[in-house]
């Protein structure tokens, strides 16, 4: 996959992820303090991972054609962590039947 295709694909994935984050944020707030804190913790973890990917994508854009592949590998790993985190958050909120980003 060439650099521009990868960057475009990741941007599309991040847009889908942002939409899922907005759906989660729009849900009613949990009543218990522990549940509320757990939800906030998950939200900030996911937001940090998303921001990390965006930063790496910016670096990949400016990297030469030979050097961008290290960013590609790193972005793929962080994205996998982010999706796993989203799946775990959905599992806690909705139950295992509704978990899964895709």
PyMOL commands that set and color helices and strands:
alter all, ss='L'
color gray80, all
select helices_A, chain A and resi 3-26+33-62+68-94
alter helices_A, ss='H'
color red, helices_A
deselect
rebuild
show_as cartoon
